[in-house]
Amino acid sequence: MILIIGQFRIDPAKMADAQPVMQAMINASRAEAGCIFYHYSVDMVDPFVIHVREAWQDDASFALHVASDHLRHWREQWPRLGIYGRDLQRYDGAIVRDC
């Protein structure tokens, strides 16, 4: 399993423009083979911080995601949408336990 966990920031003046683009990215990513989950969520203290949580079945499915047209399109939109401060970490081979 591959986990991607982190956050990015959005210019407050661009949030309304960013929401449909984020929704399209989420929907396309969730439809990919090997996607276990794909979430963006707004921080409760700072509403212009977006938390990212992704889980991929394996390295191959994550590699396909990284090479996807919708990810390329999403990244191309960042300057227009005022997205900055991206800080994501990848975790490989997670042992999953209920807590």
C-alpha positions as CSV (number, residue, x, y, z in Angstrom):
1,M,0.0,0.0,0.0
2,I,1.1,3.5,-0.8
3,L,-0.1,6.4,1.4
4,I,0.2,10.0,0.4
5,I,-0.5,12.5,3.3
6,G,0.0,16.2,3.4
7,Q,-1.4,19.6,2.6
8,F,-1.4,22.6,0.3
9,R,-2.6,26.1,0.6
10,I,-5.0,28.2,-1.6
11,D,-5.2,31.9,-2.1
12,P,-8.5,32.9,-0.3
13,A,-9.6,34.9,-3.3
14,K,-9.4,31.8,-5.5
15,M,-11.2,29.2,-3.4
16,A,-14.5,29.4,-5.3
17,D,-12.6,28.9,-8.6
18,A,-10.5,26.0,-7.2
19,Q,-13.4,24.0,-5.8
20,P,-14.8,22.6,-9.1
21,V,-11.2,21.9,-10.3
22,M,-10.5,20.0,-7.0
23,Q,-13.7,18.1,-7.3
24,A,-12.8,17.0,-10.9
25,M,-9.4,15.8,-9.7
26,I,-10.9,13.9,-6.8
27,N,-13.5,12.2,-9.0
28,A,-11.0,11.2,-11.7
29,S,-8.5,9.9,-9.1
30,R,-11.2,7.9,-7.2
31,A,-12.1,6.2,-10.5
32,E,-8.6,5.0,-11.1
33,A,-7.8,1.3,-10.7
34,G,-5.9,0.7,-7.5
35,C,-7.2,3.8,-5.7
36,I,-8.3,2.8,-2.2
37,F,-9.3,6.3,-1.2
38,Y,-8.6,9.9,-2.3
39,H,-9.6,12.8,-0.1
40,Y,-9.1,16.6,0.1
41,S,-10.5,18.3,3.2
42,V,-10.6,21.8,4.5
43,D,-8.7,22.6,7.7
44,M,-11.1,23.6,10.5
45,V,-8.7,26.3,11.9
46,D,-7.4,27.7,8.6
47,P,-10.0,27.2,5.8
48,F,-7.4,27.9,3.1
49,V,-5.3,24.8,4.0
50,I,-6.4,21.7,2.2
51,H,-5.4,18.4,3.7
52,V,-4.7,15.5,1.3
53,R,-5.1,11.8,2.0
54,E,-4.6,9.2,-0.7
55,A,-4.1,5.4,-0.5
56,W,-3.1,3.3,-3.5
57,Q,-3.1,-0.4,-3.8
58,D,0.5,-0.7,-5.0
59,D,3.4,1.1,-6.6
60,A,2.1,0.4,-10.1
61,S,-1.3,2.0,-9.5
62,F,0.3,5.0,-7.9
63,A,2.7,5.3,-10.9
64,L,-0.3,5.3,-13.3
65,H,-1.9,8.1,-11.2
66,V,1.3,10.2,-11.3
67,A,1.3,9.8,-15.1
68,S,-2.4,10.5,-15.6
69,D,-3.7,13.4,-17.7
70,H,-6.0,14.6,-14.9
71,L,-3.0,15.0,-12.5
72,R,-1.1,16.9,-15.2
73,H,-4.1,19.1,-15.8
74,W,-4.5,19.7,-12.0
75,R,-0.9,20.8,-11.6
76,E,-1.1,23.1,-14.6
77,Q,-4.0,24.9,-12.8
78,W,-2.1,25.7,-9.7
79,P,-0.8,29.2,-10.7
80,R,-4.2,30.3,-11.9
81,L,-5.9,28.9,-8.7
82,G,-3.3,30.4,-6.3
83,I,-2.2,26.9,-5.0
84,Y,1.1,27.0,-3.1
85,G,2.8,25.5,-0.1
86,R,2.4,21.9,-1.3
87,D,3.8,19.6,1.4
88,L,3.1,15.9,0.7
89,Q,4.8,12.8,2.0
90,R,4.7,9.2,0.6
91,Y,4.6,6.2,2.9
92,D,5.3,2.8,1.5
93,G,4.3,-0.6,2.8
94,A,2.0,0.6,5.5
95,I,0.7,-2.0,8.0
96,V,-2.9,-1.2,8.5
97,R,-4.6,-1.8,11.9
98,D,-7.9,-0.6,13.3
99,C,-7.5,1.6,16.3
